[in-house]
Amino acid sequence: QNIWQLKDFVPSSKLKSLVKELSIPAPLAAMLVSRGLAEEAKSKLKPGLELSQINDLKAAALRLIEATKAKKKILIHGDYDADGITASAVLCLGLRALGANVEVFIPNRLTDGYGIHPDRVSEHIKNAELFITVDCGVSNLEEIKMLQDAGVEVIISDHHQPGQSLPNCLVVHPKMAADHQQGQAELTGSGVAYHLLWAVHQELGIEEPVEYSDIASIGIIADVAPLMGENRALIIEGLEHMQNSRWPGLMAAIKQSKITGNVTASDVAFRIAPRLNAAGRLGEADLGLELLMTTSERRARELAVYLDARNAERRNIQDAMFIEALQKVDKDAPAIVIDDNNWHPGVMGIVASKLLEEYYKPVFIIAQGKGSVRSTPDISAVNALTFAQESLKRYGGHSQAAGFAIEDAKIEDFRKLIYEFVEQFDKPIRKIEIDALINADKINVDLYDALARLEPYGQGHPSPVFALSGKLDMARAVGKNGNTLQLRIAGIKGVAWQKGSLANSLQVGQDYEAIISLQENNWQNKRNIEFIAEDIRKKQKLSFVRAEPEYKIFRGQATKTAIQIKTIEELEDILNLLKENKTIYIELSHEEIKKLEEKIADYPSVNNLRQGFVALKRGQKLPYSTKKKQLIYKILTEIGLLDEYKRLVNKKTDPYQSETLVDGLCKQYELESFLNAYRFLDDASFAKAVAILWQ
């Protein structure tokens, strides 16, 4: 059972400037406040692209320039995942354009594994005078020394966690930036490569290499890096260039992925990156690199089609492996540690992720001497491997994803050590944080377009998640094998992936709630906003992430010494009563709730404005309450669509520049949040909600 946790409401006084500045509805402004993005929101969401302050970036750029001018043999050592492939492509294409004698070596995932393999060093010595890594190398101290002892100059560019000692060479790493702060969004391998190329351009006095930003942005998104700060700036630039990329391979990949319209971060994450990663997973990362680097449109089409087929093959392999893995899982063990030498090492990470989703406990999969880890937020994958390092040949990675190498004879000892490590922690429970409660009538094109203005979404700035409550109108299993649940709640259509098995147990006509994100469905030139459900359950009380019972606010009949509030007019006194430390009981009749709903409806939305403008243009009466009509006339006047003689003016304008609209939207948010709290929150959360809203 997942735990649903709602983020705190926000006082409407904190929302007005954001609503106006970003032209977004109040609930989205509240979400930005909760995410710590209220201050300088515009610059955080749309940061300018500036050269990184990574230490040794300039020194490495000068060495690359010197090697380029001297026609020295430069060898770029990349990695086989999408981040490593794109990093290699960016640096190689960029240096070749400057006349460098440069080649790329991408290790084979199945035979070489991650990083600089010791057996490959002698080959690298023959092929390089300057050896530079991208997306790897910071932990390969012995291999780097072997290269240096043979007279090869080495530069490391990487973003993975360094060990206790650093290589004795130039190291270009985001953790070593002059302005680095713990917890900030760090560049990935492709991002570091882009900024290194940019530093080369700067030293040569030429323009920033923005034409490579589209390739670099793929690696950042594919590596699930936080999409804020330097990453965000580069992705925004990259997605803009991706619409009309100069790279035939990228254009072919976009076409083969059936992406229509502007390419989004989600398109990259779920359509483009998997095709590049499939090449690496199946031991053909060099073809992914060739796709990005080819200048031939014909070769680009061939490679895009081929990699698409390999991606389909990868899915078949992983699906079969997942079914077999399920049979091996010990459901009672603190972690999942399973092995099979018949499994494909290239898809271990994906299968581990699926097992983590299924059982929500750390997963360690071993195949043919290689291992992959996926873990829950509170249990570090790399710390687990450090605890069990006596059983491993080598390991590395991040807190929630890591990899390792192991001998078969050590697997049983490794399993015991992992169990011992994981047993130190409480049993993981999946917590889903909800950005806002949403009413069905607020799910519309205006909300969806406002969501689009806050893109790109991804790690660190996820797509907003809402809780939708209402009657279940329909539920049925659809798709191949009936794996997809198609449903409709409160009149809104949606799907839930991999939840088709719930169709028979859901009761149509009963009250349900779902955690949803929104998607657009274009059908016959009509835009329909639907949802994707992450979780669904019968209606029950929701809680805030933190709701300590410190507020003396209750629902129901008051005791003799408490204050009773029974009308919406009396709600206005709450602030003073709280200041006086009074105990408050709130009980609203059906009539009072209806009055509150009418008051909420009196404030016009952007959609009401649009409909009102069209009605007036056609000479029709506005189908709204007297107060709502008065507000619409006032707002249309404020934004210049109605002149002093009440004549309509045709022009493009931003309705959010109306003070009356913004004030109304914020007041509506306040009242609607109160009503939702009254209906849907548990006692402690309801008390906190009222105290927050009437601050």
VMD Tcl script that draws the C-alpha trace (Angstrom):
set ca {
  {0.00 0.00 0.00}
  {1.46 3.33 -1.09}
  {1.34 6.35 1.22}
  {-0.20 9.43 -0.40}
  {1.12 12.73 0.90}
  {-0.21 16.12 -0.13}
  {2.10 19.12 -0.23}
  {1.11 22.07 1.97}
  {-1.31 24.67 0.72}
  {0.13 28.16 0.30}
  {-1.39 31.47 1.51}
  {-2.86 33.33 -1.45}
  {-0.77 36.41 -0.52}
  {2.34 34.48 -1.64}
  {0.89 33.60 -5.02}
  {-0.16 36.85 -6.71}
  {3.23 37.92 -8.01}
  {3.96 34.42 -9.39}
  {0.54 34.09 -11.04}
  {1.09 37.42 -12.81}
  {4.80 36.99 -13.63}
  {4.50 33.51 -15.11}
  {0.87 33.68 -16.38}
  {-0.15 30.51 -14.57}
  {-3.13 29.45 -12.41}
  {-2.81 29.77 -8.63}
  {-2.43 25.99 -7.93}
  {0.66 25.90 -10.18}
  {2.06 28.97 -8.45}
  {1.53 27.17 -5.12}
  {3.40 24.17 -6.50}
  {6.39 26.38 -7.37}
  {6.38 27.83 -3.84}
  {6.40 24.27 -2.42}
  {9.36 23.40 -4.66}
  {11.35 26.39 -3.44}
  {11.12 28.17 -6.79}
  {9.17 31.26 -5.71}
  {12.20 33.54 -5.48}
  {13.44 34.54 -8.93}
  {11.12 31.93 -10.44}
  {11.56 33.12 -14.01}
  {15.36 32.90 -13.90}
  {15.23 29.47 -12.22}
  {12.77 28.06 -14.73}
  {14.35 29.76 -17.78}
  {18.01 30.21 -16.79}
  {20.45 31.72 -19.23}
  {23.18 29.45 -20.58}
  {26.54 30.51 -19.13}
  {29.95 28.83 -19.25}
  {30.42 26.55 -16.22}
  {32.90 27.45 -13.49}
  {34.36 23.92 -13.28}
  {37.99 23.92 -12.13}
  {40.53 22.97 -14.81}
  {37.99 23.62 -17.59}
  {40.19 26.37 -19.07}
  {43.40 24.38 -18.54}
  {41.88 21.34 -20.29}
  {40.64 23.56 -23.14}
  {44.14 25.00 -23.65}
  {45.66 21.48 -23.78}
  {43.07 20.43 -26.39}
  {43.82 23.54 -28.47}
  {47.56 22.83 -28.30}
  {47.06 19.18 -29.32}
  {44.73 20.25 -32.15}
  {47.22 22.74 -33.57}
  {50.06 20.20 -33.29}
  {47.92 17.55 -35.05}
  {48.51 15.17 -32.13}
  {46.46 11.99 -32.01}
  {43.55 12.69 -29.61}
  {41.54 9.72 -28.38}
  {38.18 10.30 -26.67}
  {37.22 7.43 -24.35}
  {33.44 7.50 -23.91}
  {30.83 5.27 -22.32}
  {28.21 2.98 -23.84}
  {25.07 4.66 -22.44}
  {23.23 7.61 -24.02}
  {25.10 10.13 -21.86}
  {28.48 8.69 -22.81}
  {27.58 8.37 -26.50}
  {26.31 11.96 -26.74}
  {29.30 13.30 -24.76}
  {31.65 11.54 -27.20}
  {29.74 12.88 -30.21}
  {29.73 16.48 -28.94}
  {33.45 16.59 -28.22}
  {34.53 14.67 -31.33}
  {32.33 16.64 -33.75}
  {33.34 19.91 -32.12}
  {37.08 19.20 -32.18}
  {37.01 17.86 -35.75}
  {35.30 21.06 -36.85}
  {38.35 22.87 -35.46}
  {40.76 20.62 -37.41}
  {41.71 18.15 -34.67}
  {43.02 14.64 -35.38}
  {40.53 12.92 -33.09}
  {38.95 9.47 -32.78}
  {36.49 7.94 -30.31}
  {36.68 4.68 -28.37}
  {33.39 3.43 -26.90}
  {33.78 0.33 -24.71}
  {31.59 -2.69 -25.37}
  {29.17 -3.07 -22.48}
  {29.18 -6.85 -22.73}
  {32.95 -7.47 -23.00}
  {34.69 -4.35 -21.63}
  {32.24 -3.10 -19.02}
  {32.27 0.40 -17.57}
  {35.28 2.70 -17.49}
  {38.85 2.20 -18.77}
  {39.46 -1.54 -18.99}
  {43.06 -2.55 -18.08}
  {43.22 -4.97 -21.02}
  {42.57 -2.09 -23.43}
  {45.34 0.21 -22.14}
  {48.05 -1.07 -24.52}
  {45.69 -0.43 -27.46}
  {45.01 3.11 -26.21}
  {48.75 3.79 -25.88}
  {49.19 3.03 -29.60}
  {46.25 5.22 -30.63}
  {46.67 8.30 -28.43}
  {49.07 11.07 -27.65}
  {46.34 12.88 -25.72}
  {43.79 10.61 -24.06}
  {40.58 12.28 -22.76}
  {37.64 10.58 -21.09}
  {34.00 11.69 -21.17}
  {31.42 10.35 -18.70}
  {33.96 8.03 -17.05}
  {37.53 7.71 -15.79}
  {37.59 9.47 -12.42}
  {37.99 6.12 -10.60}
  {40.48 4.51 -13.04}
  {43.64 5.56 -11.19}
  {45.77 2.51 -12.12}
  {44.86 2.57 -15.81}
  {45.55 6.33 -16.01}
  {49.00 5.81 -14.45}
  {49.76 3.07 -17.00}
  {48.88 5.49 -19.83}
  {50.99 8.28 -18.32}
  {53.95 5.96 -17.73}
  {53.85 5.21 -21.47}
  {54.04 8.94 -22.27}
  {50.37 9.55 -23.02}
  {48.91 12.82 -21.72}
  {45.57 12.26 -19.92}
  {42.58 14.53 -19.23}
  {39.60 13.19 -17.28}
  {36.12 14.64 -17.78}
  {33.50 12.85 -15.70}
  {30.57 13.45 -13.36}
  {30.45 10.20 -11.36}
  {31.29 10.10 -7.67}
  {35.08 10.34 -7.26}
  {36.92 7.94 -4.94}
  {39.05 9.02 -2.00}
  {41.94 9.82 -4.37}
  {41.83 11.67 -7.68}
  {43.87 10.82 -10.78}
  {47.18 12.70 -11.08}
  {46.13 14.69 -14.16}
  {43.70 17.41 -15.22}
  {40.25 16.47 -13.90}
  {37.21 18.31 -15.27}
  {34.39 17.41 -12.87}
  {31.28 19.38 -11.78}
  {31.96 18.63 -8.11}
  {35.12 20.69 -8.52}
  {33.42 23.85 -9.75}
  {34.44 27.03 -7.95}
  {30.80 27.75 -7.10}
  {29.78 24.14 -6.34}
  {27.26 23.65 -3.54}
  {26.16 20.35 -2.01}
  {22.88 19.17 -3.50}
  {22.90 21.44 -6.56}
  {22.08 20.09 -10.02}
  {25.33 18.84 -11.56}
  {26.17 18.48 -15.23}
  {26.30 14.95 -16.64}
  {28.99 13.61 -19.00}
  {27.48 15.23 -22.08}
  {27.02 18.52 -20.24}
  {30.65 18.55 -19.11}
  {31.76 17.73 -22.69}
  {29.64 20.60 -24.05}
  {31.11 23.11 -21.59}
  {34.63 21.84 -22.32}
  {34.04 22.42 -26.04}
  {32.60 25.84 -25.19}
  {35.76 26.68 -23.21}
  {37.82 25.70 -26.28}
  {35.69 28.04 -28.42}
  {36.07 30.84 -25.88}
  {39.87 30.51 -25.80}
  {39.90 30.63 -29.61}
  {37.63 33.70 -29.61}
  {34.79 32.01 -31.52}
  {31.07 31.79 -30.77}
  {29.49 29.42 -28.29}
  {28.94 25.96 -29.89}
  {25.12 26.02 -29.57}
  {24.71 23.74 -32.62}
  {25.88 20.85 -30.39}
  {23.44 21.65 -27.56}
  {20.72 19.36 -28.96}
  {23.02 16.32 -28.82}
  {24.27 17.24 -25.34}
  {20.73 17.69 -23.97}
  {19.86 14.08 -24.88}
  {22.59 12.78 -22.56}
  {21.49 14.97 -19.64}
  {17.85 13.86 -19.93}
  {18.77 10.19 -20.51}
  {20.96 10.17 -17.39}
  {17.96 11.35 -15.29}
  {19.94 14.33 -14.02}
  {18.16 17.12 -12.10}
  {16.69 19.48 -14.69}
  {17.64 22.68 -12.89}
  {20.57 25.09 -12.99}
  {23.20 24.43 -15.68}
  {21.41 21.29 -16.86}
  {18.16 23.15 -17.38}
  {19.82 25.98 -19.28}
  {21.51 23.55 -21.67}
  {18.36 21.46 -22.19}
  {16.23 24.51 -23.01}
  {18.82 25.54 -25.62}
  {19.11 21.97 -26.89}
  {15.37 21.34 -27.26}
  {15.04 24.58 -29.22}
  {17.80 23.49 -31.64}
  {16.33 19.99 -31.86}
  {13.26 21.28 -33.70}
  {15.47 21.86 -36.75}
  {18.71 20.06 -35.94}
  {21.69 20.25 -38.29}
  {22.51 16.60 -37.50}
  {20.94 14.10 -39.96}
  {21.06 11.27 -37.41}
  {19.14 13.22 -34.81}
  {16.48 14.27 -37.32}
  {16.17 10.64 -38.47}
  {15.83 9.44 -34.85}
  {13.08 12.02 -34.21}
  {11.21 10.87 -37.31}
  {11.67 7.17 -36.51}
  {10.39 7.81 -32.97}
  {7.17 9.23 -34.48}
  {7.51 12.51 -32.60}
  {5.22 15.21 -33.93}
  {5.33 18.89 -33.02}
  {8.02 20.37 -30.81}
  {10.34 17.83 -29.16}
  {9.91 17.79 -25.36}
  {12.11 16.47 -22.58}
  {9.60 13.62 -22.21}
  {10.01 12.73 -25.91}
  {13.78 12.55 -25.41}
  {13.48 10.46 -22.24}
  {10.98 7.91 -23.55}
  {11.53 7.84 -27.31}
  {14.96 9.05 -28.41}
  {17.22 8.05 -25.50}
  {15.98 4.42 -25.27}
  {17.03 3.85 -28.88}
  {20.56 5.10 -28.16}
  {20.69 3.12 -24.93}
  {19.49 -0.02 -26.72}
  {22.58 0.13 -28.92}
  {24.83 0.17 -25.86}
  {22.85 -2.48 -23.99}
  {23.19 -4.93 -26.88}
  {26.89 -4.23 -27.44}
  {26.56 -1.84 -30.38}
  {27.09 1.60 -28.82}
  {29.38 2.47 -31.74}
  {26.30 2.47 -34.02}
  {24.55 4.93 -31.71}
  {27.63 7.14 -31.98}
  {27.68 6.79 -35.78}
  {24.00 7.80 -35.92}
  {24.77 11.08 -34.15}
  {27.93 11.81 -36.13}
  {27.04 10.82 -39.70}
  {26.65 13.55 -42.30}
  {24.79 11.23 -44.69}
  {20.99 11.44 -44.57}
  {20.73 8.00 -46.16}
  {23.05 6.40 -43.57}
  {21.18 8.26 -40.82}
  {17.86 6.73 -41.95}
  {19.41 3.24 -42.13}
  {20.84 3.52 -38.62}
  {17.63 5.01 -37.15}
  {15.59 2.09 -38.54}
  {18.16 -0.46 -37.36}
  {18.37 0.96 -33.83}
  {14.58 1.06 -33.68}
  {14.53 -2.68 -34.41}
  {17.27 -3.31 -31.83}
  {15.24 -1.35 -29.28}
  {12.24 -3.62 -29.96}
  {14.55 -6.63 -29.55}
  {15.83 -5.17 -26.26}
  {12.23 -4.93 -25.00}
  {11.59 -8.59 -25.85}
  {14.77 -9.69 -24.06}
  {13.99 -7.64 -20.96}
  {10.34 -8.83 -20.82}
  {11.42 -12.48 -20.93}
  {14.13 -11.84 -18.33}
  {11.66 -10.05 -16.03}
  {9.29 -13.03 -16.08}
  {12.18 -15.35 -15.16}
  {13.43 -12.96 -12.47}
  {10.02 -12.92 -10.77}
  {10.35 -16.68 -10.21}
  {13.66 -16.21 -8.36}
  {12.59 -13.44 -5.98}
  {12.55 -14.24 -2.26}
  {9.65 -12.01 -1.20}
  {10.56 -12.27 2.49}
  {14.21 -11.21 2.11}
  {15.17 -7.60 2.98}
  {16.57 -7.11 -0.54}
  {16.38 -8.86 -3.90}
  {19.71 -10.44 -4.86}
  {19.28 -12.77 -7.84}
  {21.62 -14.18 -10.49}
  {21.54 -16.21 -13.68}
  {24.38 -16.57 -16.17}
  {21.89 -17.07 -19.01}
  {20.56 -13.54 -18.57}
  {21.63 -10.66 -20.80}
  {23.86 -8.21 -18.86}
  {22.79 -5.34 -21.08}
  {19.22 -5.16 -19.76}
  {19.89 -5.86 -16.07}
  {19.33 -2.22 -15.09}
  {15.89 -2.05 -16.71}
  {14.79 -5.34 -15.15}
  {16.14 -4.19 -11.77}
  {14.04 -1.00 -12.10}
  {10.93 -3.05 -12.88}
  {11.55 -5.30 -9.86}
  {12.04 -2.22 -7.68}
  {8.69 -0.90 -8.93}
  {7.07 -4.27 -8.19}
  {8.48 -4.97 -4.70}
  {9.89 -1.59 -3.55}
  {13.05 -2.93 -1.97}
  {16.70 -2.71 -3.14}
  {17.40 -4.92 -6.17}
  {20.76 -6.49 -7.13}
  {20.84 -8.48 -10.39}
  {23.91 -10.48 -11.48}
  {24.56 -11.99 -14.91}
  {27.83 -13.24 -16.37}
  {30.00 -11.60 -13.73}
  {28.35 -8.20 -13.93}
  {25.82 -6.68 -11.57}
  {23.29 -3.86 -11.59}
  {21.62 -2.16 -8.61}
  {18.46 -0.08 -8.23}
  {17.48 1.11 -4.76}
  {14.89 3.07 -2.78}
  {15.56 6.71 -1.77}
  {16.60 5.96 1.83}
  {19.02 3.11 1.05}
  {22.10 4.07 -0.98}
  {23.04 1.61 -3.74}
  {26.69 2.65 -3.75}
  {26.90 2.51 0.09}
  {25.49 -1.03 -0.04}
  {28.22 -2.02 -2.51}
  {30.87 -0.36 -0.33}
  {29.62 -2.44 2.62}
  {29.98 -5.60 0.52}
  {33.15 -4.57 -1.36}
  {35.21 -7.52 -0.07}
  {33.07 -9.71 -2.37}
  {33.46 -7.48 -5.43}
  {36.10 -7.00 -8.13}
  {35.02 -3.39 -8.72}
  {31.96 -1.16 -8.34}
  {30.68 2.40 -8.75}
  {27.60 4.53 -9.23}
  {25.11 6.75 -7.44}
  {22.75 6.54 -4.45}
  {19.86 4.92 -6.33}
  {21.66 3.21 -9.23}
  {25.03 1.45 -9.36}
  {26.98 -1.31 -11.06}
  {29.61 -3.86 -10.07}
  {31.70 -6.84 -11.16}
  {31.79 -10.09 -9.19}
  {33.04 -13.68 -9.43}
  {30.42 -16.44 -9.25}
  {32.11 -17.94 -6.19}
  {31.53 -14.72 -4.24}
  {27.80 -14.31 -4.96}
  {26.55 -16.11 -1.85}
  {28.82 -14.07 0.46}
  {27.70 -10.93 -1.38}
  {24.03 -11.82 -0.84}
  {24.55 -12.23 2.90}
  {26.40 -8.92 3.19}
  {23.69 -7.08 1.25}
  {20.97 -8.55 3.48}
  {22.99 -7.47 6.54}
  {23.38 -3.93 5.18}
  {19.71 -3.48 4.19}
  {18.42 -4.88 7.51}
  {19.89 -1.80 9.24}
  {17.10 0.29 7.66}
  {13.34 0.40 8.15}
  {11.32 -1.48 5.55}
  {10.92 0.90 2.57}
  {7.42 2.28 2.02}
  {6.66 4.08 -1.22}
  {5.54 7.65 -0.58}
  {3.88 9.55 -3.40}
  {3.89 13.32 -3.01}
  {0.92 15.16 -4.51}
  {1.40 18.73 -5.71}
  {-2.27 19.73 -5.45}
  {-5.86 18.57 -5.20}
  {-7.68 19.20 -8.46}
  {-11.36 19.46 -9.31}
  {-12.54 17.91 -12.56}
  {-13.79 21.27 -13.89}
  {-10.24 22.67 -13.66}
  {-8.80 20.03 -16.02}
  {-8.83 21.93 -19.29}
  {-6.69 23.32 -22.11}
  {-5.79 26.46 -20.13}
  {-4.32 24.44 -17.26}
  {-2.44 22.19 -19.70}
  {-1.00 25.18 -21.58}
  {0.08 26.73 -18.27}
  {1.81 23.46 -17.37}
  {3.66 23.64 -20.70}
  {5.02 27.07 -19.78}
  {6.86 25.51 -16.82}
  {8.66 22.88 -18.94}
  {11.02 21.11 -19.27}
  {10.01 18.58 -16.62}
  {12.18 15.76 -15.33}
  {14.30 14.80 -12.34}
  {14.38 17.65 -9.80}
  {11.40 19.37 -11.45}
  {8.91 16.56 -12.14}
  {5.71 16.93 -14.08}
  {3.03 18.10 -11.60}
  {1.05 15.38 -9.88}
  {-2.56 15.94 -8.79}
  {-5.14 14.08 -6.72}
  {-8.49 13.76 -8.52}
  {-11.52 12.59 -6.57}
  {-14.96 11.62 -7.84}
  {-17.31 8.91 -9.05}
  {-15.77 6.12 -11.13}
  {-17.74 6.25 -14.39}
  {-15.92 3.46 -16.24}
  {-13.04 0.99 -15.84}
  {-11.84 -1.66 -18.28}
  {-8.67 -3.51 -19.26}
  {-7.37 -2.71 -22.75}
  {-4.26 -3.16 -24.88}
  {-2.01 -6.13 -25.50}
  {-2.59 -8.75 -22.76}
  {-5.05 -6.36 -21.07}
  {-2.22 -4.68 -19.15}
  {-3.58 -1.13 -19.43}
  {-6.45 0.17 -17.31}
  {-8.72 2.63 -19.10}
  {-10.95 4.60 -16.75}
  {-13.04 7.72 -16.28}
  {-13.34 9.58 -12.98}
  {-15.72 12.53 -12.52}
  {-16.17 12.67 -16.30}
  {-12.42 12.85 -17.06}
  {-10.91 10.10 -19.20}
  {-7.56 8.50 -18.33}
  {-5.31 5.45 -18.38}
  {-3.17 3.62 -15.84}
  {-0.25 1.66 -17.33}
  {0.37 -1.88 -16.07}
  {-2.82 -1.76 -13.95}
  {-5.26 -3.61 -16.22}
  {-5.63 -6.34 -13.58}
  {-7.54 -3.85 -11.37}
  {-10.42 -3.52 -13.86}
  {-12.55 -6.30 -12.37}
  {-12.14 -5.17 -8.75}
  {-13.00 -1.49 -9.29}
  {-16.67 -0.68 -8.63}
  {-18.27 1.68 -11.12}
  {-20.46 4.29 -9.42}
  {-18.37 4.33 -6.22}
  {-16.18 7.25 -5.09}
  {-12.51 6.81 -5.99}
  {-9.44 9.00 -6.06}
  {-6.42 8.82 -8.31}
  {-2.96 10.34 -8.39}
  {-2.68 11.75 -11.89}
  {-0.56 13.69 -14.34}
  {-2.11 15.30 -17.41}
  {-1.66 14.55 -21.09}
  {-3.09 15.96 -24.30}
  {-4.98 13.82 -26.79}
  {-5.63 15.38 -30.20}
  {-8.52 13.73 -32.01}
  {-10.10 15.13 -35.19}
  {-8.43 18.51 -34.57}
  {-9.93 18.74 -31.08}
  {-7.70 19.03 -28.03}
  {-8.77 16.77 -25.16}
  {-6.99 16.87 -21.80}
  {-6.86 13.45 -20.17}
  {-4.86 11.89 -17.34}
  {-2.36 9.15 -16.61}
  {-3.03 7.57 -13.21}
  {-0.05 6.54 -11.09}
  {-2.22 5.07 -8.33}
  {-5.93 4.61 -7.68}
  {-7.87 3.76 -4.54}
  {-11.27 4.09 -2.89}
  {-11.84 7.54 -1.46}
  {-10.25 8.13 1.94}
  {-8.85 11.05 3.92}
  {-5.64 12.62 2.63}
  {-2.72 13.90 4.72}
  {-0.13 16.61 4.28}
  {3.52 15.52 4.12}
  {3.85 16.96 7.61}
  {0.73 17.67 9.67}
  {1.48 17.97 13.37}
  {-1.68 18.35 15.54}
  {-0.72 21.82 16.76}
  {-3.74 23.81 15.56}
  {-6.94 23.89 17.60}
  {-9.24 23.71 14.59}
  {-11.80 20.92 14.26}
  {-14.75 19.82 12.15}
  {-18.12 19.24 13.81}
  {-20.09 20.47 16.82}
  {-18.22 22.70 19.28}
  {-17.73 22.00 22.96}
  {-19.02 24.64 25.40}
  {-15.72 26.56 25.61}
  {-14.99 26.55 21.86}
  {-16.02 28.86 19.02}
  {-18.52 27.44 16.49}
  {-18.36 28.51 12.82}
  {-21.40 27.57 10.74}
  {-21.49 30.13 7.89}
  {-19.03 31.16 5.21}
  {-19.22 34.75 6.45}
  {-17.89 33.64 9.83}
  {-14.84 32.08 8.15}
  {-13.43 35.58 7.73}
  {-12.98 35.79 11.54}
  {-10.67 32.76 11.71}
  {-7.43 34.76 11.62}
  {-8.40 36.86 14.64}
  {-9.64 33.82 16.52}
  {-6.35 32.00 15.89}
  {-4.42 35.02 17.18}
  {-6.51 34.87 20.34}
  {-5.62 31.17 20.71}
  {-9.28 30.14 20.55}
  {-10.42 26.59 19.88}
  {-12.48 26.57 16.67}
  {-15.05 24.09 15.40}
  {-16.25 24.36 11.79}
  {-19.47 22.70 10.63}
  {-21.02 23.77 7.35}
  {-24.49 22.71 6.26}
  {-25.27 21.60 2.68}
  {-26.76 25.07 2.08}
  {-23.57 26.81 3.29}
  {-21.38 24.54 1.14}
  {-23.57 25.37 -1.86}
  {-23.19 29.11 -1.09}
  {-19.41 28.62 -0.89}
  {-19.39 26.80 -4.26}
  {-21.37 29.68 -5.81}
  {-18.93 32.21 -4.36}
  {-16.01 30.23 -5.84}
  {-17.76 30.10 -9.22}
  {-18.25 33.90 -9.21}
  {-14.54 34.41 -9.94}
  {-13.93 34.08 -13.71}
  {-11.27 31.79 -15.16}
  {-9.22 32.50 -18.28}
  {-11.57 30.14 -20.14}
  {-14.60 32.14 -18.89}
  {-12.95 35.30 -20.26}
  {-12.42 33.69 -23.65}
  {-16.00 32.40 -23.79}
  {-17.30 35.77 -22.60}
  {-15.34 37.65 -25.28}
  {-16.66 35.33 -28.02}
  {-20.25 35.69 -26.73}
  {-20.01 39.49 -26.72}
  {-18.51 39.42 -30.23}
  {-21.55 37.44 -31.41}
  {-23.93 39.81 -29.63}
  {-24.96 37.16 -27.13}
  {-25.62 37.59 -23.41}
  {-23.08 36.25 -20.92}
  {-24.47 33.10 -19.21}
  {-23.01 33.96 -15.79}
  {-24.01 35.41 -12.44}
  {-24.24 39.21 -12.11}
  {-20.99 39.39 -10.12}
  {-19.13 37.20 -12.60}
  {-20.33 39.32 -15.55}
  {-19.20 42.50 -13.79}
  {-15.75 41.00 -13.19}
  {-15.44 39.84 -16.80}
  {-16.26 43.36 -18.09}
  {-13.71 44.83 -15.67}
  {-10.96 42.36 -16.66}
  {-11.59 42.81 -20.41}
  {-11.28 46.58 -19.88}
  {-8.05 46.21 -17.87}
  {-6.37 44.17 -20.59}
  {-7.57 46.44 -23.39}
  {-10.14 44.16 -25.03}
  {-13.01 46.49 -24.13}
  {-12.72 50.24 -24.62}
  {-14.34 53.03 -22.59}
  {-17.45 52.85 -24.79}
  {-17.81 49.08 -24.09}
  {-16.69 48.26 -27.66}
  {-14.63 45.11 -28.25}
  {-11.00 45.48 -29.36}
  {-9.32 42.68 -31.34}
  {-5.73 42.20 -30.21}
  {-3.47 39.60 -28.59}
  {-2.98 40.14 -24.88}
  {-2.06 38.29 -21.72}
  {-5.13 38.07 -19.43}
  {-2.87 37.51 -16.41}
  {-1.83 41.16 -16.60}
  {-5.24 42.04 -15.14}
  {-5.03 42.71 -11.39}
  {-8.72 41.83 -11.06}
  {-8.23 38.41 -12.71}
  {-5.16 37.60 -10.59}
  {-6.88 38.71 -7.35}
  {-9.90 36.60 -8.23}
  {-7.85 33.51 -9.11}
  {-5.97 33.74 -5.80}
  {-9.19 34.23 -3.80}
  {-10.74 31.31 -5.68}
  {-7.69 29.16 -4.82}
  {-8.07 30.07 -1.15}
  {-11.78 29.20 -0.95}
  {-11.50 26.10 -3.14}
  {-8.55 24.83 -1.08}
  {-10.55 25.33 2.10}
  {-13.53 23.42 0.69}
  {-11.29 20.58 -0.54}
  {-9.60 20.45 2.86}
  {-13.01 20.29 4.56}
  {-14.07 17.42 2.30}
  {-10.90 15.40 1.73}
  {-8.22 15.93 4.42}
  {-7.74 14.15 7.73}
  {-8.24 16.09 10.97}
  {-4.66 17.24 11.56}
  {-4.19 18.22 7.90}
  {-7.53 20.06 7.81}
  {-6.50 22.12 10.84}
  {-3.15 22.94 9.25}
  {-4.80 23.85 5.94}
  {-7.14 26.36 7.59}
  {-4.28 27.91 9.59}
  {-2.16 28.26 6.41}
  {-4.94 29.69 4.23}
  {-5.91 32.32 6.79}
  {-2.37 33.41 7.67}
}
mol new
graphics top color blue
foreach p $ca { graphics top sphere $p radius 0.5 }
foreach p [lrange $ca 0 end-1] q [lrange $ca 1 end] { graphics top cylinder $p $q radius 0.2 }
display resetview
